[in-house]
Amino acid sequence: MTLSDGTGTAAGLPAQSPPVEPAQTGAAKSPRIGWGGENSENTIRNLVLVGVLVVLIAIGAFTQPQLYSDSTWVWNNILSILQLASVIGVVTVGMTFVIIGGGIDLSVGAIVALAGVWATTVATQSYGAGGMIFTAIVVAVAVGLINGVLISYGKLVPFIATLAMLVAARGLAAEISDKQTQISDSAFINGIAAGKLLGIPLLVYILAVVATIGWVLLNRTTFGRRTIAVGGNVEAARLAGINVKRHTMLLYGLSGLCCGIAAIMLTSQGTSAQAAMANLYELDAIAAAIIGGTLLSGGRGTIVGSMLGVIIFATITNLFAINGLSTEAQNMVKGGIIIAAVLVQQFRFKAVTRFLHRNKT
């Protein structure tokens, strides 16, 4: 046994030999993710996204100067954009965790629809607003956990498992609602979308709360560090003592929870629910996460970036609406932005990272 001489130098070793640090595991080496954290690349990317928002606003001011000259209209338009982004923003928080963890969830839109339809059945509404909210959350979390079990323990590819759930959940929602629109009779639920606090819609507050909790969970908890570790290197995470299967299942359960909250928000907006609601939300959520810098291969992403991605898409939608442009043109622009974002992920930031590493050495 080697004893220390009390000066930090191990006895029996040369005086100039420093103590050997233990090797870090894959989980310990995971980068810290956040706006102002150690990873300056994330900060630069978020600043670029803010710059994109500024450019979009400038385009709006140039094309519709008579509108942007009215400060009241500008403020109301900002609130409209944030309210438009609120529901898909909540879904995107859950999607960001799943993608960072190395997975994908194509069923989020169908889960929102199923939870909304189940919560607005006559039987459920008889229990009041509390019963409706509880049902939406439980149904969405249960479906999310089923996805997680199929992927973790059934060893299905996430793409296949969640694609199958997309079809099944939409079918079950159509069966429950008999393909009819179900009207919400709850004044409390219906009032969420119409309500305001200090002039700001309640839906925006809900998004802010969910995004804040998501940021804390990802950046300040063991759960977040494990998510990054699992997405970055599954085998290293397993060797570090992380129960990868259980953690993956919980990630899909978290995605389901966000879908349940979004279902109540969307039901409130339309005072109704139907099997076709939240159509293509999975694509919007994935696109927003990618725009925000989340790697499709897992291991990296930020809640702040994802929220900026959601707001950018909402701003584009608003910009096209006030200029009377078609939805088809809007979708083409969105598709181009997604392709550009993926190309930037694959080439630009990798090149910058290599350049920085070379300079440090």
C-alpha positions in Angstrom: 0.0 0.0 0.0 1.3 3.5 -0.9 1.0 6.1 1.8 0.8 9.9 1.4 3.5 12.0 3.1 0.9 14.7 3.8 2.2 17.1 1.1 0.0 15.7 -1.6 2.9 13.6 -3.0 2.6 9.9 -2.8 5.4 8.2 -0.9 7.7 6.1 -3.1 7.1 8.3 -6.1 9.4 11.0 -7.5 8.7 14.4 -6.0 7.8 15.9 -9.3 5.2 13.2 -10.1 1.7 14.7 -9.7 -1.2 12.5 -8.4 -3.0 10.7 -11.1 -6.6 11.8 -11.6 -9.2 9.0 -12.0 -10.5 8.5 -15.5 -13.8 10.2 -16.1 -16.8 8.3 -17.3 -18.9 9.2 -20.3 -21.5 10.8 -18.0 -18.9 12.9 -16.2 -17.5 14.3 -19.5 -20.9 15.4 -20.8 -20.9 19.0 -21.7 -22.9 21.5 -19.7 -25.8 22.8 -21.8 -27.2 26.3 -21.4 -27.3 29.9 -22.5 -24.3 31.1 -20.6 -22.7 27.8 -19.6 -19.2 26.6 -20.5 -20.2 25.5 -24.0 -19.8 28.8 -25.9 -20.9 27.1 -29.1 -24.5 26.9 -27.7 -24.4 30.6 -26.8 -23.2 31.5 -30.3 -25.9 29.4 -31.9 -28.6 31.0 -29.7 -27.4 34.5 -30.6 -27.6 33.5 -34.3 -31.2 32.5 -33.8 -31.9 35.8 -32.1 -30.3 37.4 -35.1 -32.7 35.4 -37.4 -35.7 36.7 -35.4 -34.4 40.3 -35.8 -34.1 39.7 -39.6 -37.7 38.3 -39.7 -39.0 41.3 -37.8 -37.1 43.7 -40.2 -38.6 41.9 -43.2 -42.1 42.4 -41.6 -41.4 46.1 -41.0 -40.2 46.5 -44.6 -43.2 44.7 -46.2 -45.8 46.2 -43.9 -44.5 49.5 -42.6 -48.0 50.8 -41.9 -48.6 48.0 -39.4 -45.2 48.2 -37.7 -45.5 51.9 -37.2 -48.4 51.3 -34.8 -46.9 50.4 -31.4 -50.2 48.9 -30.1 -50.4 46.6 -33.1 -46.8 45.6 -32.7 -47.3 44.6 -29.0 -50.5 42.7 -29.9 -48.7 40.9 -32.7 -45.9 39.8 -30.4 -48.5 38.4 -28.0 -50.2 36.6 -31.0 -46.9 35.0 -32.0 -46.1 33.8 -28.5 -49.7 32.5 -28.2 -49.3 30.7 -31.5 -46.0 29.2 -30.3 -47.3 28.1 -26.9 -48.9 24.7 -27.6 -46.2 23.4 -30.0 -43.6 24.9 -27.7 -44.8 22.7 -24.8 -44.6 19.6 -27.1 -41.1 20.7 -28.2 -39.8 20.7 -24.7 -40.6 17.0 -24.4 -39.3 16.3 -27.9 -36.0 18.0 -27.1 -35.4 15.6 -24.1 -36.2 12.6 -26.3 -33.9 13.6 -29.1 -31.1 14.6 -26.7 -31.5 11.1 -25.2 -30.9 9.5 -28.6 -34.5 8.9 -29.6 -37.3 10.3 -31.7 -41.0 10.5 -31.1 -43.3 10.7 -34.2 -46.4 10.1 -32.1 -46.6 13.4 -30.2 -49.4 14.9 -32.4 -51.5 11.7 -32.1 -50.9 11.6 -28.3 -52.2 15.2 -28.0 -55.3 14.2 -30.1 -56.0 11.1 -28.1 -55.6 12.9 -24.7 -57.8 15.8 -25.9 -60.5 13.5 -27.2 -60.5 11.3 -24.1 -60.6 14.3 -21.8 -63.7 15.7 -23.6 -65.9 12.6 -23.6 -69.2 13.0 -21.8 -68.1 10.6 -19.0 -64.9 12.5 -18.4 -66.5 16.0 -18.4 -68.9 14.9 -15.8 -66.0 15.0 -13.3 -65.4 18.7 -14.1 -62.2 20.5 -15.2 -60.1 18.6 -12.7 -61.2 15.3 -14.1 -60.5 16.5 -17.6 -57.0 17.7 -16.9 -56.2 14.6 -14.9 -57.5 12.3 -17.7 -55.5 14.2 -20.4 -52.3 14.0 -18.4 -52.7 10.3 -17.4 -53.6 9.1 -20.9 -50.7 11.0 -22.5 -48.1 9.8 -19.9 -49.4 6.2 -20.2 -49.0 6.3 -24.0 -45.6 7.9 -23.7 -44.5 5.1 -21.3 -45.8 2.5 -23.6 -43.6 4.0 -26.3 -40.7 3.9 -23.8 -41.3 0.2 -22.9 -41.5 -0.9 -26.5 -38.2 0.9 -27.3 -36.3 0.1 -24.1 -37.4 -3.4 -23.3 -39.0 -4.5 -26.6 -35.9 -3.2 -28.4 -37.9 -1.6 -31.2 -36.3 1.1 -33.2 -37.8 4.5 -32.0 -38.8 5.5 -35.5 -40.9 2.3 -35.9 -42.4 2.2 -32.4 -43.5 5.8 -32.4 -44.8 5.6 -36.0 -46.9 2.6 -35.0 -48.2 4.5 -32.0 -49.0 7.5 -34.2 -51.3 5.3 -36.3 -52.8 3.5 -33.3 -53.4 6.6 -31.2 -55.1 8.5 -34.1 -57.3 5.4 -34.7 -58.2 5.1 -31.0 -59.1 8.8 -30.9 -61.3 8.5 -34.0 -63.0 5.4 -32.4 -63.6 7.2 -29.1 -65.0 10.3 -30.7 -66.8 8.4 -33.5 -65.0 10.8 -35.8 -67.0 13.7 -34.4 -65.8 17.0 -32.9 -66.4 16.9 -29.1 -67.3 20.2 -27.5 -65.8 21.2 -24.1 -68.4 22.3 -21.6 -65.9 23.3 -19.0 -65.8 27.1 -18.5 -62.5 26.7 -16.7 -60.8 24.8 -19.5 -62.3 27.1 -22.2 -61.2 30.1 -20.3 -57.5 29.2 -20.3 -56.9 30.3 -23.9 -59.0 33.5 -23.4 -57.6 34.4 -20.1 -54.8 37.0 -19.5 -52.7 38.1 -16.6 -51.1 41.5 -16.8 -52.1 41.7 -20.4 -50.3 38.5 -21.4 -52.2 35.4 -22.4 -52.2 32.5 -19.9 -51.0 30.1 -22.6 -47.8 32.1 -22.8 -47.3 31.7 -19.0 -47.9 28.0 -19.3 -45.2 27.7 -22.0 -42.8 29.8 -19.9 -43.4 27.6 -16.8 -42.9 24.3 -18.8 -39.8 25.6 -20.6 -38.3 26.9 -17.3 -38.9 23.5 -15.6 -37.5 21.8 -18.6 -34.3 24.0 -18.5 -33.8 23.3 -14.9 -34.4 19.6 -15.4 -31.9 19.4 -18.2 -29.2 21.7 -16.8 -29.4 21.4 -13.0 -30.4 17.8 -12.2 -29.0 14.3 -12.4 -31.8 13.4 -14.8 -30.5 16.0 -17.3 -26.9 14.8 -17.1 -28.0 11.2 -17.5 -30.1 12.2 -20.6 -27.0 13.8 -22.2 -24.9 10.8 -21.3 -27.4 8.3 -22.7 -27.7 10.3 -26.0 -24.0 10.8 -26.3 -22.8 7.3 -25.7 -25.1 4.5 -24.6 -22.4 2.1 -23.7 -20.4 4.6 -21.6 -23.6 5.6 -19.8 -24.3 2.0 -19.0 -20.7 1.5 -17.7 -21.2 4.6 -15.6 -24.0 2.9 -13.8 -27.0 4.5 -15.5 -30.0 2.3 -16.0 -30.3 3.2 -19.7 -33.6 1.2 -20.3 -35.4 2.8 -17.4 -34.1 6.3 -18.3 -35.2 6.0 -21.9 -38.6 4.9 -20.8 -38.9 7.9 -18.5 -37.9 10.2 -21.4 -40.8 9.1 -23.4 -43.0 9.4 -20.4 -41.9 13.0 -20.0 -42.7 13.6 -23.7 -46.2 12.2 -23.0 -46.6 14.6 -20.0 -45.9 17.6 -22.3 -48.4 16.2 -24.8 -51.0 16.0 -22.0 -50.5 19.6 -21.1 -50.6 20.6 -24.7 -53.8 18.7 -25.2 -55.6 20.8 -22.5 -54.1 24.0 -24.1 -55.2 23.1 -27.6 -58.7 22.0 -26.4 -59.0 25.4 -24.6 -58.1 27.2 -27.8 -60.8 25.5 -29.9 -63.2 24.8 -27.0 -63.3 21.3 -28.5 -61.3 18.2 -29.4 -61.2 15.9 -32.3 -59.1 13.0 -33.7 -57.5 15.2 -36.4 -56.2 17.9 -33.9 -52.5 18.5 -33.6 -51.9 17.3 -37.1 -48.1 17.2 -38.0 -47.1 18.5 -34.6 -44.4 15.9 -34.5 -42.7 17.5 -37.5 -43.0 21.0 -36.1 -41.5 19.9 -32.8 -38.7 18.0 -34.4 -37.9 20.9 -36.7 -37.9 23.5 -33.9 -35.6 21.3 -31.9 -33.2 20.9 -34.8 -33.3 24.6 -35.6 -32.4 25.2 -31.9 -29.3 23.1 -32.2 -30.4 19.7 -30.9 -28.5 16.9 -32.6 -30.7 14.2 -34.2 -28.0 11.7 -33.2 -28.4 12.7 -29.5 -26.2 14.0 -26.8 -26.6 17.7 -27.4 -29.3 20.3 -27.3 -30.8 23.2 -25.3 -34.2 24.1 -24.2 -33.5 27.8 -24.9 -32.5 26.9 -28.5 -35.6 24.8 -29.0 -37.8 27.6 -27.8 -36.1 30.1 -30.1 -36.8 27.6 -32.9 -40.5 27.4 -32.0 -40.7 31.2 -32.0 -38.9 31.5 -35.3 -41.4 29.2 -37.0 -44.3 31.0 -35.3 -42.9 34.3 -36.6 -42.6 33.0 -40.1 -46.2 31.9 -40.0 -47.3 35.3 -38.7 -45.1 37.0 -41.4 -46.7 35.1 -44.2 -50.2 35.7 -42.7 -49.9 39.5 -42.6 -48.5 39.5 -46.1 -51.3 37.3 -47.4 -48.9 34.6 -48.7 -50.0 31.0 -49.2 -49.5 28.2 -46.8 -47.7 26.2 -49.5 -45.0 28.9 -49.8 -44.7 29.0 -46.0 -44.1 25.3 -45.9 -41.4 25.5 -48.6 -39.6 28.2 -46.6 -39.8 26.1 -43.4 -38.5 23.0 -45.3 -35.5 25.1 -46.6 -34.8 26.3 -43.1 -34.8 22.8 -41.7 -32.4 21.6 -44.4 -30.1 24.6 -43.8 -30.1 23.9 -40.0 -29.1 20.3 -40.5 -26.3 21.2 -42.9 -25.0 23.8 -40.4 -25.1 21.1 -37.7 -23.1 18.6 -39.8 -20.5 20.9 -41.2 -20.2 24.4 -39.9 -20.1 23.8 -36.1 -18.0 20.6 -36.4 -15.5 22.7 -38.4 -15.5 25.5 -35.8 -15.1 23.0 -33.0 -12.1 21.4 -34.7 -10.6 24.8 -35.3 -11.0 25.8 -31.6 -9.5 22.5 -30.4 -6.5 23.0 -32.7 -5.9 26.5 -31.4 -6.1 25.4 -27.8 -3.4 22.8 -28.4 
